[in-house]
Amino acid sequence: MAIIGGGASGLAAAVELGMSSPELSVLVIEKMKEPGRKLRATGSGRCNIANAEAAGIECIKEFFSDIGLMIKTNRDGLMYPYSESAANVVSIITDRAASLGCEFCCEEEAIKIKKCEGGGFEIESAYKDKDGSHSMITEANYIILACGGKAAPNYGTTGDGYRLAKELGHSVVTPVPVLTGIECAEWNANIVPDAHIMAGTRTTGRISLYKREAGEAPTYPTTEKSVFPNEYPNKEPFFTEKGEIQFTKYGLSGICVFNMSRLMRLNKEEGERFEDYCIKLNLFPEGSFADYLNSVSQGKFADNPLKTVFISAFKESVARYIIESLNENAGCKTAMNNGAGDFCDKSLYRLSAEDIRLVCEAVHGLEFHPINLRGWKDAQVTSGGVSMNEIDKKTAESKLVKGLYITGELADRDFPCGGFNLSNAWLTGISAADDIAAKER
């Protein structure tokens, strides 16, 4: 049998087959120089290998135990190898597969799969050596397609599996990059204030995603209009999460931003655009900033200007952005008698109830307007892929082509950050192998 792709699901399948069906000949066809290239980079090299809350976690833990990989779990349910080394994980799994008789053909790319009339498959693959380019045919009773999606193409995941699956009659849900950063209009240098001043800063907050209803006119920032238009004041967000937000040179990043990106798939046939979304960032999620302002304005520092509060409460670049946002906001300028001085220079004791409301809108609901998701190079995961309607969810076998299995990220199934996607890769690879082993008994 053949496994196309030497990533997490392919390696898991190879080892599981070697342990459960040692009589089977297992071949892994991998187009990169070595298997596990993307796996080596997971968790910033530490390898967030799984999540304690993931589906099938007991099966996954048993698999790790069987191959001698020690795992530790932190308080958030994130699971790591004790070595905290992704390279070590790859080494253990590939060595285990080799010891069980698995053969690896690296720097070889599967370019066509043919289903044979009498059963089984023919795989046409191509490789290069010092004598030039070559092709070869490999016969297999079963095939596990474990090619991955399109995210992080520098590790070899360039969407090859979609073409192979389509040629075998499968439909593919349009792949899009997710678990990635979000580009926002506020990083346009012509918009005041320019959010580039926050690039490189990290802060903790609660991020929320809103979507404009059909027919609603946008209030998008332009070069003639400052940020802080206060959209969606009475709507509930359809995504919200607290965590670390990273301000970058293009927009927003961080784990909670990555998780939010999964919900920003556009139905272009229905005219959906990124401009239909609005992001609000609560920079003071622990309580009411109004209460904080009221207490400070009645204390010994009541003569201080408002901007000193921001400087003391937030990181310097974030404080500067809030100050400039408020100073440019139309409502704040009106509060200063048509622009007589800057709003944030106002003494704390002089703040009116309306002034405090305007400040709280900025602190608890600072708005950003998406214009795009970062591309495949920056994305951690692919959303979309071979339709799950055509795959047995328990065994990963194709419902259209018997003996063909579709595992990991190649299928239209993605999960939040925290080891869930890698858990799915292990589980589907193991499930496919177990089903093949059961058929061979």
C-alpha positions in Angstrom: 0.0 0.0 0.0 1.1 3.6 -0.6 0.9 6.8 1.5 1.2 10.0 -0.5 2.6 12.7 1.8 5.0 12.3 4.7 3.4 14.8 7.1 1.8 14.2 10.4 -1.2 12.1 9.2 0.9 10.2 6.7 3.6 9.3 9.3 0.9 8.3 11.8 -0.7 6.0 9.3 2.7 4.5 8.4 3.6 3.7 12.0 0.1 2.4 12.8 0.1 0.1 9.8 3.6 -1.2 10.7 2.4 -2.0 14.2 -1.0 -3.5 13.4 -0.2 -5.1 10.0 3.5 -6.0 9.8 2.8 -8.2 6.8 1.8 -5.2 4.7 4.4 -3.5 2.5 4.1 0.3 3.2 5.5 3.0 0.9 5.5 6.7 1.7 5.9 9.0 -1.3 7.2 12.4 -0.2 8.1 15.2 -2.6 10.4 17.0 -0.1 13.9 15.9 0.8 12.7 14.5 4.0 9.4 13.7 5.7 7.9 15.9 8.5 9.1 19.2 7.2 6.0 21.2 8.3 5.8 19.2 11.5 9.3 20.3 12.5 8.1 24.0 12.5 4.9 23.5 14.6 4.6 25.4 17.9 7.6 27.6 17.0 9.7 24.4 17.0 8.3 23.2 20.4 5.5 21.2 18.7 2.1 21.7 20.2 1.4 18.1 19.4 -2.2 17.8 20.4 -5.0 19.1 22.7 -6.4 17.3 25.7 -9.9 18.4 24.6 -9.5 17.1 21.0 -11.7 14.4 19.5 -10.1 11.0 19.8 -7.5 12.1 22.3 -7.3 8.8 24.1 -6.5 7.0 20.8 -3.9 9.6 20.1 -2.3 9.3 23.5 -2.2 5.5 23.2 -0.4 6.0 19.8 2.2 8.2 21.4 2.7 5.8 24.2 3.2 2.9 21.8 6.0 4.7 19.9 7.7 5.8 23.1 6.9 9.5 22.8 6.5 11.2 26.2 3.9 13.9 26.4 3.1 16.6 28.9 -0.1 18.7 29.2 -0.3 22.2 30.5 -3.2 23.8 32.4 -4.8 25.0 29.1 -4.9 21.5 27.7 -2.1 22.1 25.3 0.1 19.0 24.8 3.8 19.0 24.1 6.6 16.4 23.9 8.6 16.4 27.1 11.6 17.5 25.0 9.6 20.4 23.6 11.4 19.7 20.3 9.4 19.2 17.1 12.5 17.9 15.4 12.7 15.2 18.1 9.0 14.2 17.4 9.8 13.8 13.7 12.9 11.8 14.4 11.0 9.4 16.8 8.1 8.8 14.4 10.2 8.4 11.2 12.7 6.1 13.0 9.8 4.0 14.3 8.3 3.8 10.8 11.6 2.7 9.3 12.1 0.1 12.0 8.7 -1.4 11.2 9.7 -1.8 7.6 8.2 1.3 6.0 10.0 2.5 2.9 10.4 6.3 2.2 10.7 7.6 -1.3 11.6 11.3 -0.9 12.0 13.9 -3.5 9.4 12.0 -5.5 6.1 13.6 -6.5 2.9 11.7 -7.2 1.4 13.3 -10.3 -1.4 10.9 -11.2 -3.5 8.1 -9.7 -5.4 5.6 -11.7 -8.1 3.3 -10.2 -7.6 -0.1 -11.8 -10.7 -2.1 -13.1 -9.7 -5.2 -11.3 -9.1 -3.4 -8.0 -6.2 -1.5 -6.6 -4.4 1.6 -8.0 -1.6 2.7 -10.2 0.4 5.8 -9.1 2.5 7.7 -11.6 5.3 9.6 -9.9 8.2 11.8 -11.0 11.6 12.3 -9.6 14.9 13.9 -10.7 18.5 12.7 -10.3 21.9 13.5 -11.9 20.7 11.8 -15.1 17.6 14.0 -15.5 13.9 13.6 -14.9 12.2 10.3 -14.6 8.8 8.8 -14.0 7.7 5.5 -12.5 4.5 3.5 -11.8 3.8 2.1 -8.4 0.9 -0.4 -7.8 -1.0 -0.3 -4.5 -4.1 -2.0 -3.1 -4.8 1.0 -0.9 -3.8 4.6 -1.0 -3.8 7.2 1.8 -3.8 10.7 0.4 -2.1 12.7 3.1 -0.7 15.6 1.0 -1.9 18.4 3.3 -3.5 21.6 2.2 -2.0 24.8 0.9 -0.9 26.6 4.0 2.9 27.1 4.5 3.8 26.1 0.9 7.6 26.4 1.7 7.2 23.1 3.6 5.7 21.4 0.5 2.0 21.8 1.1 1.1 23.4 -2.3 -2.4 21.8 -2.9 -1.2 18.8 -5.0 -3.8 16.6 -3.3 -6.7 18.6 -4.5 -5.9 17.8 -8.1 -5.3 14.1 -7.4 -8.7 13.9 -5.5 -10.5 15.8 -8.3 -9.2 13.4 -10.9 -10.7 10.6 -8.9 -14.1 12.2 -8.9 -14.0 14.2 -5.7 -15.3 17.7 -5.2 -13.2 20.3 -3.5 -14.5 23.2 -1.3 -12.4 26.2 -2.3 -9.4 26.3 0.0 -8.6 29.6 1.9 -5.8 30.4 4.3 -6.9 30.5 8.0 -5.2 30.8 11.4 -3.5 33.8 9.9 -3.2 37.5 10.4 -5.7 40.1 9.2 -4.8 43.1 7.1 -6.8 46.2 8.1 -7.5 49.6 6.5 -6.2 51.5 9.5 -2.7 50.6 8.3 -3.1 52.8 5.3 -0.6 55.6 5.8 -3.1 58.1 4.5 -5.6 57.4 7.3 -5.3 59.4 10.5 -4.0 58.1 12.8 -1.7 55.7 11.0 -1.9 52.3 12.9 1.7 51.6 11.9 2.8 53.4 15.1 1.7 50.2 16.9 3.6 47.8 14.8 5.6 45.3 16.9 3.5 45.9 20.0 1.7 43.1 21.9 -1.2 43.7 24.3 -3.9 41.7 26.1 -7.5 42.4 25.2 -10.8 41.0 24.0 -11.3 40.9 20.3 -14.8 40.7 18.7 -16.0 40.3 15.1 -19.2 41.9 13.7 -20.7 41.6 10.3 -22.8 44.1 8.5 -26.3 42.9 7.4 -27.2 42.8 3.8 -28.2 46.3 2.6 -26.4 48.2 5.3 -24.1 50.9 4.1 -20.5 50.7 5.3 -18.8 53.4 7.3 -15.4 52.5 6.1 -12.4 54.7 7.0 -11.0 56.7 4.0 -8.3 59.2 3.5 -10.8 61.9 4.2 -12.2 60.3 7.4 -10.5 59.3 10.6 -10.9 55.9 12.3 -13.3 55.3 15.2 -16.6 55.5 13.4 -18.3 53.4 16.1 -20.2 50.8 14.0 -22.5 48.2 15.3 -23.2 49.7 18.7 -26.2 47.5 19.5 -25.2 44.2 17.9 -23.8 41.1 19.5 -20.6 39.8 18.0 -20.6 36.4 16.3 -17.0 35.8 17.5 -15.3 37.0 20.7 -12.2 35.8 22.5 -9.7 37.2 25.0 -6.0 36.8 24.5 -2.8 38.4 23.3 -3.2 40.7 20.3 -0.2 41.5 18.2 -0.1 44.7 16.1 2.0 44.2 13.0 3.2 46.1 10.0 0.0 45.2 8.2 -2.7 44.7 10.8 -3.6 42.3 13.6 -2.2 39.0 14.6 -2.1 36.6 17.6 -3.8 33.4 18.6 -7.3 35.0 19.1 -7.0 36.8 15.8 -6.0 33.5 14.1 -9.0 31.8 15.5 -11.2 34.7 14.4 -9.9 34.4 10.8 -11.6 30.9 10.5 -14.9 32.7 10.4 -14.0 35.1 7.7 -14.6 32.9 4.7 -16.4 34.9 2.0 -19.2 33.7 -0.2 -18.3 35.7 -3.2 -21.3 34.4 -5.2 -23.5 36.3 -2.7 -21.4 39.4 -2.9 -19.7 39.1 0.5 -16.6 41.3 1.0 -14.1 41.8 3.8 -15.6 45.3 4.1 -18.7 43.7 5.6 -16.8 42.9 8.7 -15.8 45.1 11.6 -13.4 44.2 14.4 -13.7 45.7 17.9 -10.9 45.5 20.4 -11.6 45.9 24.1 -8.3 47.1 25.6 -9.6 47.1 29.2 -11.6 43.8 29.5 -11.1 43.5 33.3 -13.7 46.1 34.2 -15.2 49.5 33.4 -12.8 52.2 32.2 -15.5 54.8 33.1 -15.2 53.7 36.7 -11.4 54.1 36.5 -11.7 57.5 35.0 -14.2 58.7 37.6 -12.0 57.5 40.4 -8.9 59.2 39.0 -10.7 62.5 38.2 -11.7 62.8 41.8 -8.2 62.1 43.2 -5.0 64.1 43.7 -4.2 63.9 40.0 -7.5 65.5 38.8 -5.5 68.4 37.2 -3.6 66.0 34.9 -4.6 65.9 31.2 -6.6 62.9 30.0 -3.6 61.6 27.9 -1.6 60.8 31.1 -4.2 58.2 32.0 -3.7 56.3 28.7 0.1 56.5 29.0 -0.2 54.9 32.5 -2.8 52.3 31.5 -1.5 51.1 28.1 1.7 50.4 26.3 3.2 53.6 24.8 2.4 53.0 21.1 -1.2 51.8 22.0 -1.7 54.8 24.2 -0.5 57.1 21.4 -2.9 55.5 18.9 -5.8 55.9 21.3 -4.9 59.6 22.0 -4.6 60.4 18.3 -7.8 58.5 17.5 -9.7 60.5 20.1 -8.2 63.8 19.1 -9.3 63.1 15.5 -12.8 61.9 16.3 -15.5 64.2 15.2 -17.5 63.9 18.5 -14.3 64.7 20.5 -13.7 67.8 18.4 -17.2 68.9 19.0 -16.7 68.5 22.7 -13.7 70.8 22.5 -15.8 73.6 21.0 -15.2 72.9 17.3 -11.5 72.0 17.6 -10.3 74.5 20.2 -7.4 72.4 21.5 -6.9 68.6 21.6 -9.4 66.5 23.4 -6.8 64.4 25.3 -5.3 67.6 26.7 -8.4 68.2 28.7 -8.0 68.0 32.5 -9.5 65.0 34.1 -11.8 66.9 36.5 -13.3 68.7 33.4 -14.5 65.5 31.7 -18.2 65.4 31.2 -20.4 62.3 31.0 -20.3 62.6 27.2 -16.5 62.9 27.2 -16.2 59.7 29.3 -18.6 57.9 26.9 -16.4 58.8 24.0 -13.3 57.6 25.8 -14.9 54.3 26.7 -16.0 53.7 23.1 -12.3 53.9 22.1 -11.0 51.8 25.0 -13.7 49.2 25.1 -14.4 49.1 21.3 -11.5 50.4 19.3 -12.4 49.6 15.7 -10.5 48.0 12.9 -11.7 47.3 9.4 -10.4 44.1 7.6 -9.4 44.4 4.0 -7.8 40.9 3.6 -6.4 37.8 5.2 -2.7 37.1 5.0 -1.8 34.6 2.3 -0.8 31.0 2.2 2.8 31.8 3.2 1.7 33.1 6.6 -1.3 30.8 7.2 -0.9 27.9 9.6 -3.9 25.9 8.3 -6.1 25.5 5.2 -9.9 25.9 5.4 -11.6 24.0 2.6 -10.5 20.9 0.8 -12.1 17.6 -0.2 -15.7 17.7 0.8 -16.5 15.9 4.0 -19.7 14.7 2.4 -17.5 12.3 0.3 -15.4 11.0 3.2 -16.3 8.5 5.9 -15.8 10.6 9.1 -14.9 7.5 11.2 -12.4 5.8 8.9 -11.3 8.6 6.5 -12.1 6.3 3.5 -13.6 7.9 0.4 -17.2 7.2 -0.2 -16.6 7.5 -3.9 -13.5 5.4 -4.4 -13.1 2.3 -2.2 -9.6 1.8 -0.9 -8.7 5.5 -1.1 -8.3 7.4 2.2 -8.2 11.1 2.6 -6.6 12.3 5.8 -5.5 15.5 7.7 -5.7 18.9 6.2 -6.5 17.7 2.7 -10.1 17.3 3.8 -12.5 20.2 4.4 -12.1 20.3 8.2 -10.2 22.8 10.3 -10.0 23.7 13.9 -8.8 26.5 16.3 -5.3 27.0 17.5 -4.0 24.9 20.3 -3.1 21.5 18.8 -6.5 20.7 17.5 -5.5 20.6 13.8 -2.5 18.4 14.5 -4.7 16.1 16.7 -7.0 15.7 13.6 -4.0 14.8 11.5 -2.8 12.1 13.9 -6.3 10.7 14.4 -7.3 10.5 10.7 -4.0 8.9 9.8 -4.4 6.3 12.6 -8.1 5.7 11.7 -7.3 5.1 8.0 -4.5 2.7 9.0 -6.8 0.8 11.4 -9.5 0.4 8.8 -7.0 -0.9 6.2 -5.6 -3.4 8.8 -9.1 -4.6 9.6 -9.8 -5.3 5.9 -6.6 -7.3 5.7 -7.4 -9.6 8.6 
